[in-house]
Amino acid sequence: MTGGTAALPVLIHPRRTIGGREFDFDREVAVMAIINRTPDSFFDQGATFALDKAVAAALQAISDGADWVDIGGVKFAPGPPVPVDQEIDRVVPVVLALRGAGAVISVDTFHPAVARAAIEAGADVINDTTGIHDPLMADVVADSEATLVVTHSLARPRMPHPAPRYGDVVSEVAAFLRERTDLALSHGIPAERIIIDPGHDLNKNTRHSLELTRRLPEIAALGYPTLVAVSNKDFIGETLDRPRGERVEGSLAAAVFSIMQGARIVRMHNVRAAVDAVRMTEAILGFREPAYERHNLA
């Protein structure tokens, strides 16, 4: 469905309780902050690898207005496997430190054992960037109250997938997400606990990611709230010829455009700037009221 210049998808269970927070994704956009407990993270290159740094960054993100905090112990990019126990040791202490901090706690993992440990520690969301590569992940989430983010990617976890090819990237991503959400449902995860992510840059080149952004309503039409992880991605850098440290403006533009095309969660590094961009977009769309009104009223 389209209203004015914005895509307004018809969502399955738009009103949701996640981590004790109430969301109405018909009229609300959530900002998800990124906290990487990895020594080789894509963007911050290990700046929040130390536990105290990770917790401090998460609390600052919440103070800056983040609705969610997404904690990752292993980056998506190809590389040697990280032992499951080590990944648990990276993410669980952050989850424990953030309980009661007022934000939804998400853990980015493709290992069912890590997901189980994170949920037991208090995680509200499991963000699986491999699209339920291991069906046991669906069982772990189904046996809890957690929400599952189902993301499109092609490769086996942490394996390369050079020069990915698609006949029509948007229709193929949509078909993958439909198949994987059906798998989640068949394993007992209710529709109100499923979120989808088209996986910008994950086994996709820059033109693929631009096409996904432009045609995002076709993904949102699946009916689940759509998350977009566009922050500082290479498709922005290649489009604008900007290194990783100079992609804030492009990231905000991509996030705002995605919201206009139906995204309802945006995963961002630069939280304060992202929160302002998102709240302004919500106000323009009529989703929220101004904080106050004085201009030309006296």
Order of alpha helices (4+ residues) and beta strands (2+ residues): beta-beta-beta-beta-beta-alpha-beta-alpha-beta-alpha-beta-alpha-beta-alpha-beta-alpha-alpha-beta-alpha-alpha-beta-alpha
